[in-house]
């Protein structure tokens, strides 16, 4: 059995948010992160994106994407778009990916793919 180890890491730009204090008003920002063993993304990427939309997930780390090589592209659902950064191998087995909601994509400053 062919065993492959893939790793994908990324850095996001840190931002400072300044808010005015308004009487009895409270603003909070929520970042929802999830993990998913997709089995394969071949022919299922739209289904995965729609599931993330329903659950309001901003970042999803996936395993077993089974896509070859490593790259990035946008995936579109009914209402939202997610950018996937993935790292796979030449055989198209295993592989990992990170799906990021479009509103967070401009915060990514570096993607490092490692696959052996």
N, C-alpha and C positions, 0 to 999 in steps of 0.2 A: 504494500500500500504506500502510495506517495504522500508524504507528510510535508506540508508547507507552513511556514510561519510568516505572517505579514503583519506589519505594524504601520499605523498611520497616526501621526500626531500633528497638532496645529497650535498656533498661538493666536490669541485674539488681542486686539488693541485695547488697552485699558482706557476707559473714559471716565471723567468725573462729571457727575450730573449735579447741577446747582438748582435748587428748588426754592421758590418763595414760600414763606410760611403763610398759609391762608387759614383763617379761623375755622376750626372744626373740619377742615378738609384734609384728607390724607391720600397721598398718591403712592402706590406701590408698584414695583415692576417685578414681574415673575418670569423666570426662565425655567421652562420645563424641559427636562432631559430624560431620555429613555434609551433602552437597549433592546435589540431585537435580533433573533436568529432567524434570518429570512429563508434559509434553505437554498434559495436561488433568487436572483432578481430578474433573471431572463423571463420576459413576458409578464412580470408582476410589478414593475416599478410604479405604474399608475395606481394600482391597488394599495401599495405601501404608502404612497404620498397621501391618498385619500384617507387612510386610516390615521396617519399623523395629523391631518387637518382636523378630523373629528375629535381627536384627543388633545388638540392644541399643543402638540409637542414642538419645541423650537429646535432641539438638537437630538439626533438619534444616532447612536453608535450601533453598527450592524456587523454581524459576522456571517460567513458562508455566502457572500454575494455572488461568487462564481463568475466574475467578469475578469477577462484577461488584462494584463498590463496595469497601468495606473494613470488616471487622468481625473478630470472634473467636468461636469456638465449639469445643466438644469433639468429637473424633472417637474412636470406640471400636473397638478390635480384639478379638481373642479374650480377651486377659488384661489389656491395658493401655489407658489412655486418653491421648491427646495433645491439647493445645490448639493450634489453628491461629490465627495472627494473619495476615491477608492484606490486601493492597492491590491493587486492580484498577482497571479503568477502566469507563466506561459501555458500551463496546462488547463487553465480555467476551472480549477478546483480550489476550494477554500476562499480566501480573500476577505478583506474587511473594508468597511466604508463608513463615512460620517455624513449624514444628511443634515443640512443646516437650513433653517427657514430663511427666505429671501431677505427679511428685515435684518438679519444678523450677518449676511455674507460680506458686507463691506467692512466688518470688524476683523475678518481673518487677514492676518498679515504674512503668514508663512505656513506652508504645508510640507512636511517631510515624510516621504514614503520609504519604507524599508521592507524588503521582501527577500527571504532566503529559501 
